[in-house]
Each structure stands twice: as structure tokens, then as C-alpha cells.
Amino acid sequence: MVDDGLWIGSSVTLSDLMDKMRSLIKSQPAHEVSACTALLNQLKYFAGNQIRNTASVGGNIVTGSPISDSCPLYMACGATFVLEEEGKPQRSVLAEDFFLGYRSALLHCTGLLVCAFSKS
Ligand SMILES: Cc1cc2nc3c(=O)[nH]c(=O)nc-3n(C[C@H](O)[C@H](O)[C@H](O)COP(=O)(O)OP(=O)(O)OC[C@H]3O[C@@H](n4cnc5c(N)ncnc54)[C@H](O)[C@@H]3O)c2cc1C
């Protein structure tokens, strides 16, 4: 947790993310973690434990699948993705601006680093 939201490393598995969301929902005021509640509820329907134990947050986002369970949530929650590309300064983009089309995303070279949820 940071002052204005939550930072999630791109290599975090979906299972670890769900564990973290569960503990945040228990410990934080409901209005501050409503995005966590929505994401946790959605991820329950994401494949099964075997897939969730290996699939990473970044891998799922960069895949840009049109049937992704999580990407619409990141957009709806106003999440920000932090991008790092060779030879360019690190930059942040809203999730809704990251997806350009079918399996196409705003990432040309290396690394989606983290995504962040704002408390608001
Ligand atoms: C049996 C099965 C069931 C599934 N069910 C669902 C489902 O119910 N809902 C759903 O939404 N999806 C589902 N999927 C899709 C699956 O969840 C995604 O393929 C998975 O999330 C990809 O994550 P990964 O960490 O394995 O990514 P990888 O396969 O390792 O990576 C995917 C792509 O992203 C790139 N990449 C990975 N991390 C980064 C990073 N940090 N920065 C830049 N690029 C990166 C990789 O180079 C690669 O091109 C299912 C898949 C399987 C096999």
C-alpha cells in the first residue's frame, strides 16, 4: 500500500494477488478497497488454482486477450500501468489507454512494470 493506492508488481501471481486483496479487504475501510473487492470477486472465476498459481499480473495484462477477466476491471477501476521501454523514460498510462485493439497494447519493447490502483 502507498498513500494514494496500491502498487502491484507485474510478476505477482494471481493467487498471491488474491491473498493480498483478501487481507487488505479485512484490514482497510471498505470504501478505500472497493477496487480490491471487485477484482477479487472477478478473479474467483479466472480459470482454476493451477493457472492462477502461475499466471502473473503483467503477463495477463500484456496478453491483452479480449476475453480477459481482469483487464476490464483494471480499466473500470482507473488503474495506471507503469511502462518501461528501452531508451525512453519510464511513463504511466491509464489502463483504458493501454489496450489498442485485439491482443494489441501500448508496449513496444520491454517491460510492463507495475499497475497501480488509486484509492479514489
Ligand atoms: C487453461 C487456461 C485457462 C485460462 N483461463 C483464463 C480465464 O479464465 N480468464 C482469463 O482472463 N485468462 C485465462 N487464461 C489466460 C491466462 O491467464 C494468461 O495466458 C496468463 O494470465 C498469462 O500470464 P503469464 O504470466 O503466464 O504470461 P506469459 O505467458 O508469461 O506472458 C504473456 C505475454 O506477456 C509478456 N509479458 C509477461 N510479463 C511481462 C511484463 N512484466 N512486461 C512486459 N511483457 C510481459 C510475455 O513476454 C508474453 O508475450 C487461461 C489460460 C489457460 C492456459
The ligand as an SDF file (V2000), in Angstrom:
LIG
                    3D

 53 58  0  0  0  0  0  0  0  0999 V2000
   -6.2110  -23.4440  -19.1130 C   0  0  0  0  0  0  0  0  0  0  0  0
   -6.2080  -21.9490  -19.1730 C   0  0  0  0  0  0  0  0  0  0  0  0
   -7.3040  -21.2570  -18.6690 C   0  0  0  0  0  0  0  0  0  0  0  0
   -7.3310  -19.8530  -18.7320 C   0  0  0  0  0  0  0  0  0  0  0  0
   -8.4050  -19.2130  -18.2290 N   0  0  0  0  0  0  0  0  0  0  0  0
   -8.4340  -17.8610  -18.2400 C   0  0  0  0  0  0  0  0  0  0  0  0
   -9.5380  -17.1870  -17.6740 C   0  0  0  0  0  0  0  0  0  0  0  0
  -10.4770  -17.7570  -17.1450 O   0  0  0  0  0  0  0  0  0  0  0  0
   -9.5400  -15.8270  -17.7460 N   0  0  0  0  0  0  0  0  0  0  0  0
   -8.5110  -15.1210  -18.3220 C   0  0  0  0  0  0  0  0  0  0  0  0
   -8.5660  -13.9030  -18.3410 O   0  0  0  0  0  0  0  0  0  0  0  0
   -7.4380  -15.7570  -18.8570 N   0  0  0  0  0  0  0  0  0  0  0  0
   -7.3830  -17.0970  -18.8250 C   0  0  0  0  0  0  0  0  0  0  0  0
   -6.3010  -17.7530  -19.3570 N   0  0  0  0  0  0  0  0  0  0  0  0
   -5.2110  -16.9610  -19.9450 C   0  0  0  0  0  0  0  0  0  0  0  0
   -4.0520  -16.8930  -18.9790 C   0  0  0  0  0  0  0  0  0  0  0  0
   -4.4590  -16.4480  -17.7380 O   0  0  0  0  0  0  0  0  0  0  0  0
   -2.9980  -15.9390  -19.4660 C   0  0  0  0  0  0  0  0  0  0  0  0
   -2.4340  -16.5350  -20.5610 O   0  0  0  0  0  0  0  0  0  0  0  0
   -1.9920  -15.6870  -18.3700 C   0  0  0  0  0  0  0  0  0  0  0  0
   -2.5660  -14.7700  -17.4570 O   0  0  0  0  0  0  0  0  0  0  0  0
   -0.7250  -15.1390  -18.8870 C   0  0  0  0  0  0  0  0  0  0  0  0
    0.0960  -14.8940  -17.7650 O   0  0  0  0  0  0  0  0  0  0  0  0
    1.5750  -15.4180  -17.7330 P   0  0  0  0  0  0  0  0  0  0  0  0
    2.2050  -14.8330  -16.5160 O   0  0  0  0  0  0  0  0  0  0  0  0
    1.6110  -16.8900  -17.9200 O   0  0  0  0  0  0  0  0  0  0  0  0
    2.1230  -14.6650  -19.0080 O   0  0  0  0  0  0  0  0  0  0  0  0
    3.1690  -15.1730  -20.0670 P   0  0  0  0  0  0  0  0  0  0  0  0
    2.5300  -16.2170  -20.9400 O   0  0  0  0  0  0  0  0  0  0  0  0
    4.4460  -15.4800  -19.3930 O   0  0  0  0  0  0  0  0  0  0  0  0
    3.3330  -13.8330  -20.9010 O   0  0  0  0  0  0  0  0  0  0  0  0
    2.3330  -13.4120  -21.8080 C   0  0  0  0  0  0  0  0  0  0  0  0
    2.9590  -12.3150  -22.6760 C   0  0  0  0  0  0  0  0  0  0  0  0
    3.2000  -11.1790  -21.8740 O   0  0  0  0  0  0  0  0  0  0  0  0
    4.5770  -10.8310  -21.8990 C   0  0  0  0  0  0  0  0  0  0  0  0
    4.9130  -10.3650  -20.5750 N   0  0  0  0  0  0  0  0  0  0  0  0
    4.7770  -11.0530  -19.4080 C   0  0  0  0  0  0  0  0  0  0  0  0
    5.1240  -10.2710  -18.3410 N   0  0  0  0  0  0  0  0  0  0  0  0
    5.5000   -9.0560  -18.8800 C   0  0  0  0  0  0  0  0  0  0  0  0
    5.9830   -7.8420  -18.2990 C   0  0  0  0  0  0  0  0  0  0  0  0
    6.1520   -7.6820  -16.9940 N   0  0  0  0  0  0  0  0  0  0  0  0
    6.2510   -6.8160  -19.1310 N   0  0  0  0  0  0  0  0  0  0  0  0
    6.1050   -6.9590  -20.4940 C   0  0  0  0  0  0  0  0  0  0  0  0
    5.6640   -8.0910  -21.0850 N   0  0  0  0  0  0  0  0  0  0  0  0
    5.3780   -9.1250  -20.2850 C   0  0  0  0  0  0  0  0  0  0  0  0
    5.3100  -12.0890  -22.3190 C   0  0  0  0  0  0  0  0  0  0  0  0
    6.5360  -11.8050  -22.9550 O   0  0  0  0  0  0  0  0  0  0  0  0
    4.3160  -12.7160  -23.2750 C   0  0  0  0  0  0  0  0  0  0  0  0
    4.3970  -12.1190  -24.5540 O   0  0  0  0  0  0  0  0  0  0  0  0
   -6.2420  -19.1470  -19.3060 C   0  0  0  0  0  0  0  0  0  0  0  0
   -5.1330  -19.8520  -19.7970 C   0  0  0  0  0  0  0  0  0  0  0  0
   -5.1110  -21.2230  -19.7280 C   0  0  0  0  0  0  0  0  0  0  0  0
   -3.8950  -21.9570  -20.2500 C   0  0  0  0  0  0  0  0  0  0  0  0
  1  2  1  0
  2  3  1  0
  2 52  2  0
  3  4  2  0
  4  5  1  0
  4 50  1  0
  5  6  2  0
  6  7  1  0
  6 13  1  0
  7  8  2  0
  7  9  1  0
  9 10  1  0
 10 11  2  0
 10 12  1  0
 12 13  2  0
 13 14  1  0
 14 15  1  0
 14 50  1  0
 15 16  1  0
 16 17  1  0
 16 18  1  0
 18 19  1  0
 18 20  1  0
 20 21  1  0
 20 22  1  0
 22 23  1  0
 23 24  1  0
 24 25  2  0
 24 26  1  0
 24 27  1  0
 27 28  1  0
 28 29  2  0
 28 30  1  0
 28 31  1  0
 31 32  1  0
 32 33  1  0
 33 34  1  0
 33 48  1  0
 34 35  1  0
 35 36  1  0
 35 46  1  0
 36 37  1  0
 36 45  1  0
 37 38  2  0
 38 39  1  0
 39 40  1  0
 39 45  2  0
 40 41  1  0
 40 42  2  0
 42 43  1  0
 43 44  2  0
 44 45  1  0
 46 47  1  0
 46 48  1  0
 48 49  1  0
 50 51  2  0
 51 52  1  0
 52 53  1  0
M  END
$$$$
